[in-house]
Amino acid sequence: MTASALFGTYARAELDFVRGEGVWLETSDGRRFLDCGSGIAVNALGHSHPHLVAALKDQADKLWHVSNLYQMQGQEKLGRRLTEATFADRVFFTNSGAEAMEACFKTARRFHYANGHPERIDIITFEGAFHGRTIATIAAGGQAKYLEGFGPKAPGFLQVPAGDLDALKAVIGPTTAALCIEPVQGEGGIREIPAEFLRKLREICDEEGILLIFDEIQTGVGRTGKLFAYEWSGIHPDLMGVAKGIGGGFPMGACLATEAASACMVPGTHGTTFGGNPLAMAVGNAVLDVILEPGFLEEVQRKSLLFKQQLAAVIDAYPEVLQETRGRGLMLGLKCVRPNTEVLAKVRANGLLVVPAGDNVLRILPPLTISDAEIGEAVARIEAAAKAVAADVAAEKAGA
């Protein structure tokens, strides 16, 4: 027996955070960290945002849970706001991103079933993707490290390389239900999918009579400088999974859909006990109050440019440590030359929190409310970390 009663599924850092404000977190032993991870792109408005705190406290005094057997004003309000601001006509609220994607997959299959094609069940996804940790979503992601040890891969999910239209067209057939893609692969290493490729996917779906699903769990709710990343491409999906930032730290997600795609989801076809509960809806509405304020998203774009410009100078100074920046908005990636775990350790030692990703990348996902001064402070800490790694590299060479 270990000291902890918890599953050993996380390699946790020895940091016990007890309070936060804005972009700052404080540990139980009094250390302060600048948070550029945002709980993996969740705390879109930072920690203890006063508007979110007030909304949650106000709702907590009224009603927590009644279930989806009854109408909920908060759901109707948030659903209406999301449909007014996006391509969608309908919304299904969930507790998490994985559940949002499950709803997308089920809706896509049910769409074809309801339209006389029950054989159309296959969801085609793209290598490097991450769509969640359930049995279906790890099959959708297709990555061996997440599939290992959990039995046979759930049927009906196929992967092709992102950007390879020939490979994609070769696997589309009479059993294809939908294509599913992240506009920017997060876990996969902040790899942005070109807008032209996304437009081609839309064309293919329209030609083949199949649905297009976007996973905007990490890219959504202002993270890329638009409310949702699909807006940069000039096209829209039929279904979209949303989570993380929409709750600002409170667990919630949503499946957004067009009227045509969602018409098949009639009473009894899908459900959730906790999804869309009054507490989540109060916070979700409060998040949109801030995100949809005039000029907010333009500020995210401006801050992104500032961050990238300052990071470029650090990369130029330490080419033996860092290679390039990636991403859009405040969903940035630092491609490392040295192992990203090595760089991460030095970054954390300098009081900055970032998130590792695939392709030897560190994700920089600060609250969208980060100030210019705090961006400068984050870059200074990254520079100090790069300098420390460079010193270690030089010492290794000298020792050799």
C-alpha positions, 0 to 999 in steps of 0.5 A: 500500500502507498500513502495515497488512496488514489489510483496511480494513473498520474505522475503528479508533480509535488505541487499542492496548490491551495489558492489562485487569483488571475494567472497566479497559483499558490502552493500549501507551502507558500510558493507562487507560480505563474500559470500558463497551463490553465488546468490544460486550457480550462481556466480560460478566465484565470483563477477566482474570476469574480464574475464566475465566482459570483455566478456560482455562489448565487446559483449554489444558494438556489438549486444544484441538481434536478436532472434532465427530466425537467426544464432548466432555464440556464440550459435554454439560455446558454444553448440559445447563446451558443447557437446565436454565436455559432453555426449550430442550431441545437446543443446537448450539454455534457460533463466533459470533453470525452462525453461531448465527443461521444455525443458527436459520434452517436449523433453521426451514426444515428443520423445515417440510421435515421436516414436509411443507412444503418451501415454507415458507422465508420468515423475517420480521424487523423493521426496524432489526434486526441479525443478523450479517454473513454473506450470509444474516444481512445479508438477515435484517437487511435494512439497505441499508447492509449489503447494498450491493455484495454482490449480490442480497439472499438470498431468503427474508427479509422485513422489517416495522416492529417493533410493526406487527401489521397489516403483519406479518399482511399478509406471513404466508402459505403460504411463511412459516417463522418470525418472528425478532426481537431482544427489544432491538435493539442495533445499531438503537439500544437499542430495547426491544420491548414484552413485549405485542408479543412475546406477540402474536408467540408467539400468531401463531406458534402459530396459523399453525404457524410458529416464533418465533426470538429473537436474544439474541446481545447481550441474553443471558447476564445483560445485561438482568438475566435470564439471557435477555431473553425471560424478561421477556416471559413467553413463550419462542421455539422457537429462539434465537441466543446468543453474545457474553457466553456466552464472556466474551471467548472466541469462541463461540455457540449455537443453542438449540431446543425438542425439536420444532424441533430434531428435524429436525436429524439427522446430516448436516444441519448442522455446524461444524469449530471450534464447541463446541471444548474451550477454548470449552466450558471458558470457557462453563462458567466464565461460567455458574458466575458468572452463575448464582450466587445473587443475581448477576442481581438485582445486575445489575438493581440496578446498572441502576437506579443507572446510570439514576438517575445518568444522568438527572441528567446528561441534565437538566443538558445537554438540548442534548447528551443526550435520554434513556436507553433499555434494560434491565439493563446494556444501556443507550443514551444518545439524543443530541441532538448527533451521537453521533459528536461525543459519542463523541469527548468521552466517549473523550477523558475515558477512557471507552469506549462503543459507537455505535449507530443512531438517534443512540444511544451504547450503554453495555454495561459488564461485569456485574461493574461496581461502584457506584463504577465506575458513578459514575466512568463517569457522571462521565466522561459528564458531563464529556463532555457539558459539553465538548460543551455548551461547543462548542455555546455557542462555535458560537452565540457565533461565529454 
